[in-house]
Amino acid sequence: MYKRKLGGQGLEVSALGLGCMGMSFAYGHPDDANSIRVLRRALELGMNFWDTAEMYGPFSNEELLGRLLKEVPRQRVTIATKFAWRFGPHGEPVALDSSPAHLRKSIEGSLKRLGTDHIDLYYQHRLDPGVPIEETVGALADLVGQGKVRFIGLSEVGPGIVRRAHAVHPVSAVQSEFSLWERGVEQKLLPVLRELGIGFVAYSPMGRGFLTGKINSPEDLESTDWRRKNPRFQAENLSHNLRLVSMVKEIASAHDATPAQVALAWLLRRGSDIVPIPGTKHLRYLEENAQAVGLKLAEEVWSALDRALTSFTVAGERYPEDALQFIDTTE
């Protein structure tokens, strides 16, 4: 798989990464044995930019990836993980804490669980309004100086925070949701990232699985699946949003592709500085996703899809209200 650069500090990753959250967290019951098979196959396919976080589990997703890192040379995998939360005695997140003292504690936990001496890309998972971003990035810069972190990133922040952070130490990547059904970053955030030379990592590039065309009702999701609480998957909203899936299915069917491949190829076309990180627990879907990097459709097909998108409004917020409070939109 070909490579893409994130930022101007030397970080180069596979054009498609692998979002690992769902292997341990939020999307039904974990199956570690199957996830290990997916991770091994991802390496064979060259999809070796893996995204995790201390929050996923919490902690168990980093431990899962740590099992694989024992099997392969460290340089074969580019690991991105995230910090932001202070956890209670039972592993439950209790508050945001991006203070330098807590950050130093978080990095040691992640290094231990992953079984490595460095993190390739270390993100602040969510902005902590109680700690100036300059203090947090200053502490991250110290970790870079110590060799524990190679590159730093931010997640779900607005242009204003990006500018302030980048002024303290170069930010290599910003991560946010971006897909055919979530295009909020296009107007304000992406132009600022491109002005500053910062890469963009697109999570949930298939609309949390919705754009695959395999979810037609809330009952298609396991009872423990977080998406049952997501407004866009509520019955009335989901019924409306299926119109978007129908458009994607129609294009896929006409070009011997899957809806997921069309969704990923659309994102890859948005710029060479964008790296989608689709997640899956299934070998079949991993292999399908990897083929998206080679999907070629005529320009008129993509233009027709873009025109259709301008007249379609997705129903429902992208997060429940209690989670939306952690999304920064500072301009």
MARKEKE-746774 format. One record per residue (C-alpha): residue number from 1; x, y, z. Coordinates in Angstrom, 2 decimals. Layout:
BEGIN
+-----+---------+---------+---------+
!   k !    east !   north !      up !
+-----+---------+---------+---------+
! NUM !       X !       Y !       Z !
...
+-----+---------+---------+---------+
END
This chain:
BEGIN
+-----+---------+---------+---------+
!   k !    east !   north !      up !
+-----+---------+---------+---------+
!   1 !    0.00 !    0.00 !    0.00 !
!   2 !    1.29 !    3.44 !   -0.89 !
!   3 !    2.18 !    6.03 !    1.75 !
!   4 !    0.98 !    9.47 !    2.70 !
!   5 !    2.66 !   12.17 !    4.75 !
!   6 !    1.06 !   13.72 !    7.81 !
!   7 !    2.45 !   17.15 !    8.56 !
!   8 !    5.89 !   18.47 !    7.74 !
!   9 !    7.90 !   16.77 !   10.47 !
!  10 !    8.57 !   13.48 !    8.67 !
!  11 !    5.62 !   11.28 !    9.66 !
!  12 !    4.76 !    8.91 !    6.80 !
!  13 !    1.97 !    6.35 !    7.12 !
!  14 !   -0.04 !    3.92 !    5.03 !
!  15 !   -2.67 !    5.66 !    2.89 !
!  16 !   -5.33 !    3.78 !    4.84 !
!  17 !   -4.88 !    3.26 !    8.53 !
!  18 !   -6.73 !    0.90 !   10.82 !
!  19 !   -9.04 !    2.18 !   13.53 !
!  20 !   -8.79 !   -0.35 !   16.34 !
!  21 !  -11.39 !    0.99 !   18.80 !
!  22 !  -14.17 !   -1.37 !   17.76 !
!  23 !  -12.03 !   -4.41 !   18.49 !
!  24 !  -12.32 !   -3.73 !   22.22 !
!  25 !  -14.90 !   -1.02 !   22.79 !
!  26 !  -18.30 !    0.42 !   21.82 !
!  27 !  -19.27 !   -1.87 !   18.92 !
!  28 !  -20.54 !   -5.08 !   20.50 !
!  29 !  -18.63 !   -7.86 !   22.21 !
!  30 !  -14.83 !   -8.08 !   21.74 !
!  31 !  -13.27 !  -11.11 !   20.07 !
!  32 !   -9.55 !  -10.81 !   20.71 !
!  33 !   -8.58 !  -13.93 !   18.78 !
!  34 !  -10.31 !  -12.70 !   15.65 !
!  35 !   -8.94 !   -9.18 !   16.12 !
!  36 !   -5.41 !  -10.55 !   16.29 !
!  37 !   -5.99 !  -12.25 !   12.94 !
!  38 !   -7.20 !   -8.96 !   11.49 !
!  39 !   -4.13 !   -7.12 !   12.79 !
!  40 !   -1.77 !   -9.71 !   11.30 !
!  41 !   -3.54 !   -9.51 !    7.95 !
!  42 !   -3.44 !   -5.71 !    8.06 !
!  43 !    0.34 !   -5.91 !    8.30 !
!  44 !    0.46 !   -8.22 !    5.28 !
!  45 !   -1.64 !   -5.71 !    3.33 !
!  46 !    0.60 !   -2.82 !    4.33 !
!  47 !   -2.15 !   -1.20 !    6.42 !
!  48 !    0.22 !   -0.61 !    9.32 !
!  49 !   -0.91 !    2.76 !   10.75 !
!  50 !   -2.92 !    1.66 !   13.79 !
!  51 !   -5.07 !    3.96 !   15.87 !
!  52 !   -5.89 !    3.24 !   19.51 !
!  53 !   -6.37 !    5.14 !   22.81 !
!  54 !   -6.19 !    4.54 !   26.53 !
!  55 !   -9.96 !    5.20 !   26.54 !
!  56 !  -10.73 !    2.17 !   24.37 !
!  57 !  -11.68 !   -0.46 !   26.86 !
!  58 !  -10.47 !    1.46 !   28.78 !
!  59 !   -6.92 !    0.20 !   28.36 !
!  60 !   -7.69 !   -3.20 !   26.79 !
!  61 !   -7.27 !   -2.03 !   23.20 !
!  62 !   -3.73 !   -0.85 !   23.82 !
!  63 !   -3.03 !   -4.20 !   25.50 !
!  64 !   -4.40 !   -6.01 !   22.46 !
!  65 !   -2.08 !   -4.12 !   20.11 !
!  66 !    0.78 !   -4.75 !   22.52 !
!  67 !    0.35 !   -8.48 !   21.95 !
!  68 !    0.98 !   -7.97 !   18.23 !
!  69 !    3.91 !   -5.66 !   18.76 !
!  70 !    5.70 !   -8.53 !   20.52 !
!  71 !    5.55 !  -10.54 !   17.28 !
!  72 !    6.95 !   -8.04 !   14.78 !
!  73 !    9.80 !   -5.57 !   14.49 !
!  74 !    8.63 !   -2.32 !   16.06 !
!  75 !    9.38 !   -0.28 !   12.95 !
!  76 !    6.82 !   -2.27 !   10.94 !
!  77 !    3.93 !   -0.60 !   12.78 !
!  78 !    3.12 !    3.08 !   13.22 !
!  79 !    1.19 !    3.41 !   16.47 !
!  80 !   -1.10 !    6.32 !   17.26 !
!  81 !   -2.67 !    6.49 !   20.70 !
!  82 !   -4.41 !    9.15 !   22.78 !
!  83 !   -4.66 !   10.58 !   26.27 !
!  84 !   -7.16 !   12.95 !   27.89 !
!  85 !   -8.98 !   11.29 !   30.75 !
!  86 !   -8.47 !   10.65 !   34.42 !
!  87 !   -9.89 !    7.27 !   35.37 !
!  88 !  -11.52 !    6.03 !   38.56 !
!  89 !  -10.66 !    2.92 !   40.59 !
!  90 !  -12.64 !    0.64 !   38.27 !
!  91 !  -11.24 !    2.07 !   35.04 !
!  92 !  -14.16 !    4.42 !   34.48 !
!  93 !  -13.41 !    7.86 !   32.97 !
!  94 !  -14.20 !   10.50 !   35.57 !
!  95 !  -12.87 !   13.78 !   34.16 !
!  96 !  -10.73 !   15.35 !   31.48 !
!  97 !   -7.18 !   15.99 !   32.63 !
!  98 !   -4.53 !   17.26 !   30.23 !
!  99 !   -2.29 !   18.73 !   32.90 !
! 100 !    1.42 !   18.09 !   32.35 !
! 101 !    1.56 !   15.92 !   35.48 !
! 102 !   -1.28 !   13.69 !   34.32 !
! 103 !    0.10 !   13.57 !   30.79 !
! 104 !    3.37 !   12.15 !   32.11 !
! 105 !    1.39 !    9.47 !   33.94 !
! 106 !   -0.69 !    8.67 !   30.86 !
! 107 !    2.26 !    8.18 !   28.53 !
! 108 !    3.89 !    5.71 !   30.93 !
! 109 !    0.67 !    3.68 !   31.06 !
! 110 !    0.34 !    3.57 !   27.29 !
! 111 !    3.99 !    2.62 !   26.79 !
! 112 !    3.63 !   -0.23 !   29.27 !
! 113 !    0.40 !   -1.59 !   27.78 !
! 114 !    1.75 !   -1.38 !   24.23 !
! 115 !    5.09 !   -2.88 !   25.26 !
! 116 !    7.11 !   -0.22 !   23.47 !
! 117 !    9.52 !    2.57 !   24.32 !
! 118 !    7.89 !    5.17 !   22.08 !
! 119 !    4.59 !    6.29 !   20.59 !
! 120 !    4.73 !    7.33 !   16.95 !
! 121 !    1.79 !    9.77 !   17.08 !
! 122 !    0.42 !   10.89 !   20.44 !
! 123 !   -2.91 !   12.75 !   20.41 !
! 124 !   -4.79 !   14.76 !   22.95 !
! 125 !   -8.08 !   12.85 !   22.64 !
! 126 !  -10.34 !   15.72 !   23.71 !
! 127 !   -9.60 !   19.31 !   24.64 !
! 128 !   -9.43 !   19.96 !   28.37 !
! 129 !  -10.97 !   23.42 !   28.97 !
! 130 !   -9.34 !   23.55 !   32.39 !
! 131 !   -5.76 !   23.43 !   31.05 !
! 132 !   -4.42 !   25.91 !   28.48 !
! 133 !   -3.49 !   24.10 !   25.31 !
! 134 !   -0.07 !   25.75 !   25.49 !
! 135 !    0.70 !   23.90 !   28.73 !
! 136 !   -0.40 !   20.55 !   27.31 !
! 137 !    1.56 !   20.96 !   24.08 !
! 138 !    4.59 !   22.12 !   26.05 !
! 139 !    4.47 !   18.85 !   28.00 !
! 140 !    4.08 !   16.91 !   24.74 !
! 141 !    7.12 !   18.72 !   23.36 !
! 142 !    9.08 !   17.53 !   26.40 !
! 143 !    8.05 !   13.94 !   25.60 !
! 144 !    9.27 !   14.42 !   22.04 !
! 145 !   12.59 !   15.64 !   23.42 !
! 146 !   12.82 !   12.55 !   25.63 !
! 147 !   12.19 !   10.23 !   22.66 !
! 148 !    8.97 !    8.82 !   24.13 !
! 149 !    6.85 !   10.46 !   21.43 !
! 150 !    7.83 !   11.01 !   17.80 !
! 151 !    5.00 !   13.28 !   16.62 !
! 152 !    2.08 !   15.01 !   18.30 !
! 153 !   -1.56 !   15.35 !   17.33 !
! 154 !   -4.90 !   16.76 !   18.43 !
! 155 !   -8.39 !   15.31 !   18.14 !
! 156 !  -11.73 !   17.09 !   17.71 !
! 157 !  -10.47 !   20.64 !   18.03 !
! 158 !  -11.34 !   23.81 !   16.16 !
! 159 !   -9.04 !   26.06 !   14.12 !
! 160 !   -8.32 !   28.42 !   17.03 !
! 161 !   -6.91 !   25.69 !   19.25 !
! 162 !   -4.91 !   24.29 !   16.34 !
! 163 !   -3.22 !   27.63 !   15.76 !
! 164 !   -2.36 !   28.07 !   19.44 !
! 165 !   -1.02 !   24.53 !   19.75 !
! 166 !    1.04 !   24.69 !   16.57 !
! 167 !    2.68 !   27.90 !   17.75 !
! 168 !    4.15 !   26.02 !   20.72 !
! 169 !    5.33 !   22.89 !   18.90 !
! 170 !    4.60 !   21.60 !   15.39 !
! 171 !    1.43 !   19.52 !   15.26 !
! 172 !    1.69 !   16.70 !   12.71 !
! 173 !   -1.93 !   15.60 !   12.56 !
! 174 !   -5.44 !   16.53 !   13.63 !
! 175 !   -8.06 !   13.82 !   13.86 !
! 176 !  -11.79 !   14.26 !   13.48 !
! 177 !  -14.79 !   12.51 !   12.01 !
! 178 !  -15.02 !   12.91 !    8.23 !
! 179 !  -17.05 !   10.93 !    5.73 !
! 180 !  -19.79 !   11.18 !    3.14 !
! 181 !  -22.26 !   11.78 !    5.97 !
! 182 !  -20.08 !   14.04 !    8.14 !
! 183 !  -18.38 !   16.87 !    6.29 !
! 184 !  -18.19 !   19.48 !    9.04 !
! 185 !  -14.40 !   19.83 !    8.81 !
! 186 !  -14.40 !   21.01 !    5.20 !
! 187 !  -15.34 !   24.65 !    5.67 !
! 188 !  -13.09 !   25.90 !    8.44 !
! 189 !  -10.76 !   23.25 !    9.84 !
! 190 !   -9.19 !   21.74 !    6.72 !
! 191 !   -8.21 !   25.13 !    5.22 !
! 192 !   -6.35 !   26.03 !    8.44 !
! 193 !   -4.58 !   22.66 !    8.55 !
! 194 !   -3.44 !   23.12 !    4.97 !
! 195 !   -2.26 !   26.65 !    5.67 !
! 196 !   -0.14 !   25.34 !    8.56 !
! 197 !    1.02 !   22.14 !    6.85 !
! 198 !   -0.77 !   19.78 !    9.25 !
! 199 !   -2.12 !   16.41 !    8.13 !
! 200 !   -5.65 !   15.17 !    8.73 !
! 201 !   -6.73 !   11.74 !   10.00 !
! 202 !  -10.36 !   10.87 !    9.25 !
! 203 !  -12.01 !    8.59 !   11.78 !
! 204 !  -15.36 !    6.88 !   11.17 !
! 205 !  -14.78 !    7.28 !    7.40 !
! 206 !  -17.64 !    4.87 !    6.73 !
! 207 !  -20.10 !    6.63 !    9.00 !
! 208 !  -19.58 !    4.22 !   11.90 !
! 209 !  -20.34 !    1.37 !    9.53 !
! 210 !  -23.54 !    2.90 !    8.19 !
! 211 !  -22.13 !    3.60 !    4.73 !
! 212 !  -21.32 !   -0.07 !    4.23 !
! 213 !  -25.01 !   -0.65 !    3.56 !
! 214 !  -25.27 !   -3.41 !    6.16 !
! 215 !  -27.28 !   -1.48 !    8.78 !
! 216 !  -30.93 !   -0.98 !    7.94 !
! 217 !  -32.46 !   -0.67 !   11.40 !
! 218 !  -31.32 !   -0.31 !   15.02 !
! 219 !  -32.10 !   -4.01 !   15.46 !
! 220 !  -29.17 !   -4.83 !   13.17 !
! 221 !  -26.86 !   -3.73 !   16.00 !
! 222 !  -25.98 !   -5.76 !   19.09 !
! 223 !  -27.72 !   -4.73 !   22.29 !
! 224 !  -24.38 !   -3.53 !   23.71 !
! 225 !  -23.49 !   -1.52 !   20.58 !
! 226 !  -22.91 !    2.17 !   21.34 !
! 227 !  -24.48 !    3.17 !   18.03 !
! 228 !  -27.93 !    2.39 !   19.42 !
! 229 !  -27.53 !    5.63 !   21.42 !
! 230 !  -26.27 !    7.66 !   18.48 !
! 231 !  -28.94 !   10.05 !   17.11 !
! 232 !  -28.16 !    9.20 !   13.50 !
! 233 !  -29.03 !    5.56 !   14.16 !
! 234 !  -32.38 !    6.30 !   15.79 !
! 235 !  -35.29 !    4.86 !   13.81 !
! 236 !  -36.65 !    8.00 !   12.09 !
! 237 !  -33.22 !    9.50 !   11.42 !
! 238 !  -31.84 !    6.20 !   10.21 !
! 239 !  -34.72 !    5.78 !    7.77 !
! 240 !  -33.97 !    9.20 !    6.27 !
! 241 !  -30.20 !    8.61 !    6.19 !
! 242 !  -30.64 !    5.38 !    4.25 !
! 243 !  -31.27 !    7.56 !    1.20 !
! 244 !  -27.57 !    8.45 !    1.26 !
! 245 !  -26.63 !    4.79 !    1.49 !
! 246 !  -28.83 !    4.08 !   -1.53 !
! 247 !  -26.84 !    6.60 !   -3.59 !
! 248 !  -23.56 !    4.98 !   -2.58 !
! 249 !  -24.90 !    1.47 !   -3.21 !
! 250 !  -26.00 !    2.46 !   -6.69 !
! 251 !  -22.53 !    3.72 !   -7.60 !
! 252 !  -20.87 !    0.67 !   -6.08 !
! 253 !  -23.13 !   -1.77 !   -7.92 !
! 254 !  -22.48 !   -0.08 !  -11.25 !
! 255 !  -18.70 !   -0.27 !  -10.84 !
! 256 !  -18.09 !   -3.68 !   -9.30 !
! 257 !  -17.23 !   -2.18 !   -5.91 !
! 258 !  -18.63 !   -2.23 !   -2.41 !
! 259 !  -20.28 !    0.81 !   -0.77 !
! 260 !  -17.44 !    0.89 !    1.75 !
! 261 !  -14.86 !    1.10 !   -1.04 !
! 262 !  -16.72 !    3.99 !   -2.66 !
! 263 !  -16.91 !    5.83 !    0.68 !
! 264 !  -13.19 !    5.37 !    1.35 !
! 265 !  -12.13 !    6.24 !   -2.21 !
! 266 !  -14.21 !    9.43 !   -2.02 !
! 267 !  -12.27 !   10.45 !    1.11 !
! 268 !   -8.89 !    9.60 !   -0.38 !
! 269 !   -9.72 !   11.93 !   -3.26 !
! 270 !  -10.28 !   14.87 !   -0.92 !
! 271 !   -6.54 !   15.45 !   -0.59 !
! 272 !   -3.20 !   13.70 !   -0.30 !
! 273 !   -2.94 !   15.05 !    3.25 !
! 274 !   -5.95 !   13.00 !    4.39 !
! 275 !   -5.59 !    9.51 !    5.85 !
! 276 !   -8.80 !    7.59 !    6.64 !
! 277 !   -8.68 !    5.00 !    9.44 !
! 278 !  -11.57 !    2.58 !    8.86 !
! 279 !  -12.11 !    0.08 !   11.63 !
! 280 !  -13.22 !   -3.54 !   11.41 !
! 281 !  -13.11 !   -6.80 !   13.33 !
! 282 !  -13.55 !   -8.94 !   10.21 !
! 283 !  -10.93 !  -10.16 !    7.74 !
! 284 !  -13.28 !   -9.93 !    4.78 !
! 285 !  -14.05 !   -6.28 !    5.38 !
! 286 !  -10.41 !   -5.44 !    6.06 !
! 287 !   -9.43 !   -6.86 !    2.67 !
! 288 !  -12.30 !   -5.04 !    0.96 !
! 289 !  -11.29 !   -1.77 !    2.56 !
! 290 !   -7.68 !   -2.15 !    1.48 !
! 291 !   -8.80 !   -2.37 !   -2.15 !
! 292 !  -10.33 !    1.11 !   -1.93 !
! 293 !   -6.90 !    2.69 !   -2.53 !
! 294 !   -6.99 !    1.35 !   -6.08 !
! 295 !  -10.61 !    2.16 !   -6.92 !
! 296 !  -10.79 !    4.35 !  -10.02 !
! 297 !  -14.08 !    5.87 !  -11.12 !
! 298 !  -14.74 !    8.38 !  -13.88 !
! 299 !  -14.72 !   12.04 !  -12.86 !
! 300 !  -18.37 !   12.40 !  -13.84 !
! 301 !  -19.31 !    9.71 !  -11.32 !
! 302 !  -17.60 !   11.55 !   -8.48 !
! 303 !  -19.05 !   14.87 !   -9.65 !
! 304 !  -22.56 !   13.41 !   -9.68 !
! 305 !  -22.06 !   12.12 !   -6.13 !
! 306 !  -20.80 !   15.50 !   -4.93 !
! 307 !  -23.82 !   17.21 !   -6.47 !
! 308 !  -26.14 !   14.77 !   -4.74 !
! 309 !  -24.42 !   15.45 !   -1.42 !
! 310 !  -25.05 !   19.18 !   -1.66 !
! 311 !  -28.82 !   18.57 !   -1.69 !
! 312 !  -28.85 !   15.94 !    1.06 !
! 313 !  -28.92 !   16.79 !    4.76 !
! 314 !  -28.08 !   14.03 !    7.21 !
! 315 !  -30.63 !   13.62 !   10.00 !
! 316 !  -29.39 !   13.65 !   13.60 !
! 317 !  -26.36 !   14.92 !   15.46 !
! 318 !  -23.19 !   12.88 !   15.10 !
! 319 !  -22.95 !   12.25 !   18.86 !
! 320 !  -25.41 !   12.08 !   21.74 !
! 321 !  -25.69 !   15.34 !   23.67 !
! 322 !  -23.51 !   14.19 !   26.55 !
! 323 !  -20.63 !   13.50 !   24.13 !
! 324 !  -21.06 !   16.62 !   22.01 !
! 325 !  -19.95 !   18.74 !   24.96 !
! 326 !  -16.40 !   17.44 !   24.47 !
! 327 !  -16.15 !   18.58 !   20.83 !
! 328 !  -14.24 !   21.86 !   20.50 !
! 329 !  -15.30 !   24.31 !   17.80 !
! 330 !  -13.07 !   27.25 !   18.73 !
! 331 !  -12.45 !   29.45 !   15.68 !
+-----+---------+---------+---------+
END
